[in-house]
Amino acid sequence: MASLKRAYKKRKKPNPRGFNLNISLVVFVGILIYLLIQIFTFMTSKKTEVYEVRMGSLADARIVRGLAFRDEKVVKAEHTGIINFYNKETERLGYGSLAYTIDEEGFLQDYLNKYANPQKYYTEAILTEFRSDAIDFTADFDRTNFQTVYDYKNQIQSASLKISNRSVLESIEDLSSTAVHTCYSEVAGDIVYAVDGFEAKKISDIRTSDFNESSYKKKEVTNNQMVREGDPIYRVCDNETWSVVFPVDSKEEADYMKNRKNLRVKFLKNGLESWASVDEISNEDGDFFVILTFTNSMVTFCTDRFIDLEVTINQQKGLKVPNSSITKGEFFIIPKDFLTTGTDGRKGVFLQTYSETDTEPSIEFIQTTPYSENEDYYFLDGSVLKAGEIILKQDSQEQFTLGEVSELIGVYYINKGYADFREVSILYQNEDFAIVEPNTSYGLMEYDYIVLYANTIYPDEFVNQ
């Protein structure tokens, strides 16, 4: 019987291992609940997207297609016959230099076919120039403008024929035949073997129809081509100052560009950049045009009448912020004399307050931060002040009643963990971004953090990223 009692008591003895297991389970469940709460809170809480302010630039750039106007002189053939040139296109042709020959009977071509050996005139310098032209063509080749292939072909053929022709001249001992006429330049300048009728046209005579490329015609003159006396055979550009003219929609647009005085221009043909002075002109039809005048690079584009440009009208550098970050805020305006500094060094105002127990008003120092200023006034946050309240000037009985407010443009600065309004001064703005003045007294600095979407947060709200 005693043994049964001992067995019973032994069975009723609590199991310490079972008790420890229950504690572990409670801790595990508690941690699990905590994690679930944190996950739920994270998933359901409002997130604020943040933007880091960096230095940048914005530009108002326009792609335009303009007409080139230069000082150009057209040279006409002095005789009838087969013409041959002896200078590479765009080369500088000196006064009195051999410009071309006209062969009335085909004597030069026959001699070239029978006797001339132009290969010996292809010096290493000439071959290097051909290679350079090929590299430039390959670098600038545009599949959408296959005309450049034909232009390059004509350029190489023309250069090769000039070398051949010059070899003929140097090989023939006697050119006294009246059938071959050597003609020398009477004008110095860069030579172009094409004419298009714009050579004598003045900018003052320009019309919108001049920009219709479907009606544009250019006459190119090549070696071994039959010409008649009096035919235009090439033109000479003798002035480095030249202009590109393009149409605009209104006088306001023309004035806007003209007021910039000088504009940065990029030539889309080769990426070259230059500066141009700006002017404007209108015609009798009421059309408006902008004139860009250059003092360099004329020879680079002397073969082109229509020129594509990227014109930078306005470019600003500063702090680059998204337009979505920009907002407006209303602030009380107070005279500068009414803002004071408290004993702890913080800015604030002396506010006149009333209570139910006091018969006389009391004065309380209210801390408030100015968000901007001008020559006479500070702009104070209205979250701690109310319209109609009275503030006092320090050491004076002069009073000022809060009421007048003004809007400021700014962003929400969040370096301190909450949304604090900061005024910005916009220098330039496009559809997506604005350039604002850096390092202003109440503004932003590079690497500050701001709210990306200002309409998703309230002033002084804590930020949850």
C-alpha positions as CSV (number, residue, x, y, z in Angstrom):
1,M,0.0,0.0,0.0
2,A,2.8,2.3,0.8
3,S,4.5,1.5,-2.5
4,L,1.2,2.4,-4.3
5,K,1.1,5.8,-2.6
6,R,4.6,6.5,-3.6
7,A,3.9,5.6,-7.1
8,Y,0.9,7.8,-7.2
9,K,2.8,10.8,-5.8
10,K,5.5,10.1,-8.3
11,R,3.1,10.3,-11.1
12,K,1.6,13.6,-9.9
13,K,5.0,15.3,-9.6
14,P,5.2,18.2,-12.2
15,N,7.6,17.8,-15.2
16,P,10.1,20.6,-15.3
17,R,10.8,20.0,-19.0
18,G,7.2,20.5,-19.9
19,F,7.1,23.8,-18.0
20,N,10.2,25.0,-19.9
21,L,8.6,24.0,-23.2
22,N,5.6,26.2,-22.5
23,I,7.8,29.3,-21.8
24,S,9.6,28.8,-25.1
25,L,6.3,28.6,-26.9
26,V,5.1,31.8,-25.3
27,V,8.2,33.6,-26.3
28,F,8.1,32.3,-29.8
29,V,4.4,33.3,-30.2
30,G,5.2,36.8,-28.8
31,I,8.0,37.3,-31.2
32,L,5.9,36.1,-34.1
33,I,3.0,38.5,-33.2
34,Y,5.5,41.4,-32.9
35,L,6.9,40.6,-36.4
36,L,3.5,40.4,-37.9
37,I,2.5,43.7,-36.4
38,Q,5.7,45.3,-37.7
39,I,5.1,43.9,-41.2
40,F,1.5,45.0,-41.2
41,T,2.5,48.5,-40.0
42,F,5.2,48.8,-42.7
43,M,2.9,47.6,-45.4
44,T,0.0,49.9,-44.5
45,S,2.0,53.0,-43.4
46,K,2.4,55.9,-45.9
47,K,5.8,56.0,-47.6
48,T,7.5,59.2,-48.5
49,E,9.7,59.2,-51.6
50,V,12.8,61.2,-51.2
51,Y,15.0,63.0,-53.7
52,E,18.7,64.0,-53.2
53,V,19.4,67.5,-54.5
54,R,22.4,67.8,-56.8
55,M,23.9,70.4,-59.0
56,G,22.8,70.3,-62.7
57,S,21.8,72.3,-65.7
58,L,18.8,72.8,-68.0
59,A,18.7,74.3,-71.4
60,D,16.0,75.4,-73.8
61,A,17.4,74.0,-77.0
62,R,15.6,73.9,-80.4
63,I,16.4,72.0,-83.6
64,V,16.1,74.3,-86.6
65,R,16.8,74.1,-90.3
66,G,18.2,77.3,-91.8
67,L,19.5,78.8,-95.0
68,A,23.1,79.8,-95.2
69,F,24.0,83.2,-96.6
70,R,27.6,84.0,-97.5
71,D,29.6,86.5,-99.5
72,E,29.7,84.4,-102.7
73,K,30.8,85.2,-106.2
74,V,29.8,83.1,-109.2
75,V,32.4,82.5,-111.8
76,K,31.3,81.9,-115.4
77,A,33.0,80.0,-118.2
78,E,35.1,82.1,-120.5
79,H,34.9,79.6,-123.4
80,T,32.9,76.7,-124.7
81,G,34.3,73.2,-124.4
82,I,35.2,70.4,-121.9
83,I,36.1,71.8,-118.5
84,N,38.7,70.5,-116.1
85,F,39.4,71.8,-112.6
86,Y,42.7,71.7,-110.7
87,N,41.8,72.4,-107.1
88,K,40.0,70.3,-104.5
89,E,36.6,71.6,-103.5
90,T,36.7,73.9,-100.5
91,E,40.4,74.6,-101.1
92,R,41.6,78.2,-100.9
93,L,42.0,79.5,-104.4
94,G,44.5,82.3,-104.6
95,Y,44.2,85.3,-106.9
96,G,45.9,84.5,-110.2
97,S,46.0,80.7,-109.5
98,L,45.1,78.2,-112.2
99,A,41.4,77.6,-111.8
100,Y,40.3,75.5,-114.8
101,T,41.0,74.7,-118.4
102,I,38.5,74.5,-121.3
103,D,39.4,72.1,-124.1
104,E,37.4,72.9,-127.2
105,E,38.5,69.6,-129.0
106,G,39.0,67.0,-126.3
107,F,42.8,67.2,-126.6
108,L,43.5,66.9,-122.9
109,Q,41.3,63.9,-122.4
110,D,42.8,62.1,-125.4
111,Y,46.3,62.8,-124.0
112,L,45.3,61.5,-120.6
113,N,43.9,58.3,-122.0
114,K,47.1,57.6,-124.1
115,Y,50.1,58.9,-122.2
116,A,49.5,60.2,-118.7
117,N,50.4,58.2,-115.7
118,P,48.6,59.9,-112.8
119,Q,49.6,57.2,-110.3
120,K,53.0,58.7,-109.8
121,Y,51.2,61.9,-108.5
122,Y,49.5,60.0,-105.6
123,T,52.0,61.0,-103.0
124,E,51.8,59.7,-99.4
125,A,50.4,63.1,-98.3
126,I,47.6,62.8,-100.9
127,L,46.8,59.2,-99.9
128,T,46.7,60.2,-96.3
129,E,44.2,62.9,-97.2
130,F,42.0,60.4,-98.9
131,R,42.2,58.1,-95.9
132,S,41.2,61.0,-93.6
133,D,38.2,61.9,-95.8
134,A,37.1,58.2,-95.7
135,I,37.4,58.2,-91.9
136,D,35.4,61.4,-91.6
137,F,32.7,60.0,-94.0
138,T,32.4,56.8,-92.0
139,A,32.1,58.7,-88.7
140,D,29.4,61.0,-89.9
141,F,27.5,58.6,-92.1
142,D,23.7,58.7,-91.5
143,R,21.7,55.8,-92.9
144,T,18.6,58.0,-93.2
145,N,20.4,60.4,-95.5
146,F,21.9,58.3,-98.3
147,Q,22.6,61.4,-100.4
148,T,25.8,61.7,-98.4
149,V,27.1,58.5,-100.1
150,Y,26.8,60.2,-103.6
151,D,28.3,63.4,-102.2
152,Y,31.3,61.4,-100.9
153,K,31.6,59.6,-104.2
154,N,31.6,62.8,-106.2
155,Q,34.1,64.3,-103.8
156,I,36.6,61.4,-104.3
157,Q,36.1,61.3,-108.1
158,S,36.6,65.1,-108.3
159,A,39.7,64.9,-106.2
160,S,41.1,62.0,-108.3
161,L,40.4,63.8,-111.6
162,K,42.1,66.9,-110.4
163,I,45.2,64.9,-109.7
164,S,45.0,63.3,-113.2
165,N,44.4,66.6,-114.9
166,R,47.3,68.2,-113.1
167,S,49.5,65.3,-114.2
168,V,48.4,66.0,-117.8
169,L,49.3,69.7,-117.6
170,E,52.7,68.9,-116.1
171,S,53.4,66.2,-118.8
172,I,52.4,68.3,-121.9
173,E,55.3,70.5,-123.0
174,D,53.3,72.7,-125.3
175,L,49.8,74.0,-124.5
176,S,50.0,76.7,-127.1
177,S,47.2,75.1,-129.0
178,T,44.3,77.5,-129.3
179,A,42.0,74.6,-128.6
180,V,43.0,74.5,-124.9
181,H,42.3,77.6,-122.8
182,T,43.9,78.0,-119.3
183,C,41.9,80.2,-117.0
184,Y,43.1,81.8,-113.9
185,S,41.3,83.0,-110.8
186,E,40.4,86.7,-110.6
187,V,38.9,86.2,-107.1
188,A,40.5,84.7,-104.0
189,G,38.5,82.5,-101.7
190,D,37.2,79.0,-101.0
191,I,36.0,77.2,-104.1
192,V,32.7,75.3,-104.4
193,Y,31.9,73.5,-107.7
194,A,28.1,74.1,-107.6
195,V,25.7,77.0,-108.0
196,D,22.1,77.2,-106.8
197,G,20.8,80.7,-107.4
198,F,21.1,81.9,-103.8
199,E,24.6,83.5,-104.4
200,A,23.2,86.9,-105.1
201,K,20.1,86.7,-102.8
202,K,20.1,89.1,-99.9
203,I,18.7,88.2,-96.4
204,S,16.3,91.2,-96.7
205,D,14.7,89.5,-99.7
206,I,14.0,86.2,-98.0
207,R,10.6,84.5,-98.2
208,T,9.1,81.4,-96.6
209,S,9.1,79.7,-100.0
210,D,12.9,79.7,-100.0
211,F,12.8,77.0,-97.3
212,N,10.9,74.6,-99.6
213,E,13.5,72.0,-100.4
214,S,11.4,70.3,-102.9
215,S,11.8,73.2,-105.2
216,Y,15.5,73.7,-104.4
217,K,17.9,73.0,-107.3
218,K,21.6,72.9,-107.2
219,K,23.8,72.7,-110.4
220,E,27.0,70.8,-109.9
221,V,29.8,71.1,-112.4
222,T,32.3,68.2,-112.7
223,N,35.4,67.5,-114.6
224,N,35.2,66.5,-118.3
225,Q,31.8,68.2,-118.5
226,M,30.8,70.2,-121.5
227,V,30.1,73.8,-120.7
228,R,29.2,76.8,-122.8
229,E,30.6,80.3,-122.6
230,G,28.8,82.3,-119.9
231,D,27.6,79.2,-118.0
232,P,28.1,79.5,-114.2
233,I,30.8,76.9,-113.3
234,Y,31.7,77.5,-109.6
235,R,31.4,79.9,-106.8
236,V,34.0,81.5,-104.5
237,C,33.3,82.2,-100.8
238,D,35.6,85.0,-99.8
239,N,34.5,86.1,-96.3
240,E,34.7,84.1,-93.0
241,T,31.6,86.0,-91.7
242,W,28.4,84.3,-92.7
243,S,24.8,83.8,-91.5
244,V,22.2,81.1,-91.1
245,V,18.5,82.3,-91.2
246,F,15.5,80.3,-90.1
247,P,11.8,81.1,-89.7
248,V,9.9,81.5,-86.4
249,D,6.2,81.6,-85.6
250,S,5.9,85.1,-84.2
251,K,7.6,88.3,-83.4
252,E,7.6,87.5,-79.7
253,E,9.7,84.4,-80.4
254,A,12.1,86.3,-82.6
255,D,12.4,89.0,-79.9
256,Y,13.0,86.4,-77.2
257,M,16.0,85.0,-79.1
258,K,17.3,88.4,-80.1
259,N,17.3,89.6,-76.5
260,R,19.8,86.8,-75.7
261,K,22.3,88.7,-78.0
262,N,24.5,85.6,-78.4
263,L,23.5,82.0,-78.6
264,R,25.4,78.7,-78.4
265,V,24.8,76.7,-81.6
266,K,25.6,73.1,-82.4
267,F,25.9,72.0,-86.0
268,L,24.2,68.6,-86.3
269,K,26.2,67.7,-89.4
270,N,29.4,67.2,-87.4
271,G,28.7,68.1,-83.8
272,L,30.8,71.3,-84.0
273,E,29.7,74.0,-81.5
274,S,30.1,77.7,-81.9
275,W,28.6,81.0,-80.7
276,A,26.5,83.3,-82.9
277,S,25.2,86.8,-82.6
278,V,21.5,87.1,-83.0
279,D,19.3,89.5,-85.0
280,E,15.8,89.3,-86.5
281,I,14.0,90.4,-89.7
282,S,10.5,90.4,-91.1
283,N,9.3,90.6,-94.7
284,E,6.3,92.2,-96.4
285,D,4.3,89.0,-96.0
286,G,4.4,89.3,-92.2
287,D,6.9,86.4,-91.8
288,F,9.5,86.6,-89.1
289,F,13.0,85.2,-89.2
290,V,16.0,84.9,-86.9
291,I,19.5,85.6,-88.2
292,L,22.5,83.8,-86.6
293,T,25.8,85.3,-87.6
294,F,29.1,83.5,-87.3
295,T,32.7,84.6,-87.7
296,N,34.3,81.2,-88.1
297,S,33.8,77.7,-89.6
298,M,32.5,79.1,-92.9
299,V,34.7,76.8,-95.0
300,T,33.4,73.7,-93.1
301,F,29.9,74.3,-94.3
302,C,30.4,76.3,-97.6
303,T,29.1,73.4,-99.7
304,D,25.8,73.4,-97.7
305,R,22.8,75.7,-98.3
306,F,20.5,74.0,-95.8
307,I,22.0,73.6,-92.4
308,D,20.6,71.8,-89.3
309,L,21.3,73.4,-86.0
310,E,20.6,72.9,-82.3
311,V,20.2,76.4,-80.9
312,T,20.5,76.7,-77.1
313,I,18.4,79.7,-76.2
314,N,18.6,79.6,-72.5
315,Q,20.9,77.5,-70.2
316,Q,21.0,77.7,-66.5
317,K,23.1,75.9,-63.9
318,G,22.2,75.4,-60.3
319,L,20.5,72.9,-58.0
320,K,18.3,70.6,-60.0
321,V,15.0,69.6,-58.4
322,P,11.9,67.9,-59.8
323,N,8.8,70.0,-60.4
324,S,6.8,67.5,-58.4
325,S,8.8,68.6,-55.3
326,I,7.9,72.3,-55.7
327,T,4.9,73.6,-53.7
328,K,3.6,76.8,-52.2
329,G,3.2,78.0,-48.7
330,E,1.5,80.9,-47.0
331,F,3.4,82.9,-44.4
332,F,2.7,85.9,-42.2
333,I,4.6,89.1,-43.1
334,I,5.9,91.1,-40.1
335,P,8.3,94.1,-40.0
336,K,11.8,93.1,-39.3
337,D,11.9,95.1,-36.0
338,F,9.3,92.7,-34.5
339,L,11.5,89.6,-34.7
340,T,13.7,89.1,-31.7
341,T,16.2,86.6,-30.3
342,G,15.4,84.8,-27.1
343,T,17.7,84.0,-24.2
344,D,18.5,80.6,-25.7
345,G,19.5,82.2,-29.0
346,R,16.4,81.1,-30.9
347,K,14.3,83.5,-33.1
348,G,10.8,84.4,-32.1
349,V,8.2,87.2,-31.4
350,F,6.6,88.6,-28.2
351,L,3.0,87.6,-28.4
352,Q,0.3,89.5,-26.5
353,T,-2.0,86.9,-24.8
354,Y,-5.1,86.9,-22.7
355,S,-6.5,84.6,-20.1
356,E,-9.8,84.3,-18.2
357,T,-8.2,85.1,-14.9
358,D,-6.0,88.0,-15.8
359,T,-7.5,91.4,-16.3
360,E,-4.5,92.6,-18.1
361,P,-2.8,91.0,-21.2
362,S,0.4,89.2,-20.7
363,I,3.4,88.8,-23.0
364,E,4.7,85.5,-24.1
365,F,7.8,84.7,-26.2
366,I,6.8,82.4,-29.1
367,Q,9.6,80.7,-31.0
368,T,9.1,80.9,-34.7
369,T,11.5,80.6,-37.6
370,P,11.6,83.1,-40.5
371,Y,11.3,81.3,-43.9
372,S,12.4,84.2,-46.0
373,E,12.9,88.0,-45.9
374,N,13.1,91.0,-48.1
375,E,14.4,94.5,-47.4
376,D,11.6,95.4,-44.9
377,Y,9.8,92.2,-43.8
378,Y,10.2,88.6,-42.5
379,F,8.0,85.8,-43.6
380,L,6.9,83.7,-40.5
381,D,5.4,80.3,-40.3
382,G,1.7,80.5,-39.5
383,S,1.4,77.1,-37.7
384,V,2.2,78.7,-34.3
385,L,0.6,82.1,-35.0
386,K,-2.9,83.1,-35.9
387,A,-4.4,86.0,-37.9
388,G,-5.6,88.8,-35.6
389,E,-3.0,88.1,-32.9
390,I,-0.9,91.0,-31.7
391,I,2.9,91.0,-31.4
392,L,5.1,93.6,-29.7
393,K,8.4,95.1,-30.5
394,Q,11.1,94.4,-28.0
395,D,11.6,97.2,-25.4
396,S,8.7,99.1,-26.9
397,Q,5.0,99.4,-26.7
398,E,4.7,99.4,-30.5
399,Q,2.3,96.7,-31.7
400,F,1.7,94.9,-34.9
401,T,-1.5,92.8,-35.8
402,L,-0.9,89.6,-37.7
403,G,-3.0,89.4,-40.8
404,E,-1.2,90.0,-44.1
405,V,0.1,86.8,-45.7
406,S,2.2,86.1,-48.8
407,E,2.9,83.0,-50.8
408,L,6.4,81.5,-51.1
409,I,7.6,78.9,-53.5
410,G,9.6,76.1,-52.0
411,V,10.1,72.4,-51.3
412,Y,9.9,70.2,-48.2
413,Y,13.3,69.7,-46.7
414,I,13.6,66.5,-44.7
415,N,17.2,66.3,-43.4
416,K,15.9,66.5,-39.8
417,G,13.3,63.7,-40.3
418,Y,10.3,65.9,-40.8
419,A,8.9,68.1,-43.6
420,D,10.3,71.6,-43.2
421,F,9.4,74.2,-45.8
422,R,12.4,75.7,-47.6
423,E,12.0,78.6,-50.1
424,V,13.6,78.2,-53.6
425,S,14.3,80.8,-56.2
426,I,13.6,79.2,-59.6
427,L,16.1,80.3,-62.3
428,Y,14.8,78.1,-65.1
429,Q,12.1,75.5,-65.5
430,N,11.0,73.0,-68.1
431,E,8.3,70.3,-68.0
432,D,10.0,68.0,-65.6
433,F,12.7,69.9,-63.6
434,A,13.6,73.3,-62.3
435,I,17.0,74.9,-61.7
436,V,17.0,76.8,-58.4
437,E,19.6,79.1,-57.0
438,P,22.0,77.3,-54.7
439,N,23.2,78.3,-51.2
440,T,20.6,81.0,-50.5
441,S,19.9,82.0,-46.9
442,Y,16.6,80.2,-46.6
443,G,17.0,77.7,-49.4
444,L,18.8,74.5,-50.3
445,M,22.3,73.2,-50.6
446,E,23.7,70.3,-52.7
447,Y,23.1,66.9,-51.2
448,D,20.1,68.0,-49.2
449,Y,17.1,65.6,-49.1
450,I,13.7,66.8,-50.1
451,V,10.3,65.2,-50.6
452,L,9.9,64.0,-54.2
453,Y,6.1,64.5,-54.3
454,A,5.2,67.6,-52.2
455,N,1.4,66.8,-52.4
456,T,1.9,63.6,-50.4
457,I,3.0,65.2,-47.1
458,Y,2.0,68.0,-44.8
459,P,4.3,70.7,-43.2
460,D,6.1,69.4,-40.1
461,E,4.9,65.8,-40.7
462,F,7.5,63.1,-39.8
463,V,8.9,61.3,-42.8
464,N,8.6,57.5,-43.2
465,Q,10.9,56.4,-46.0
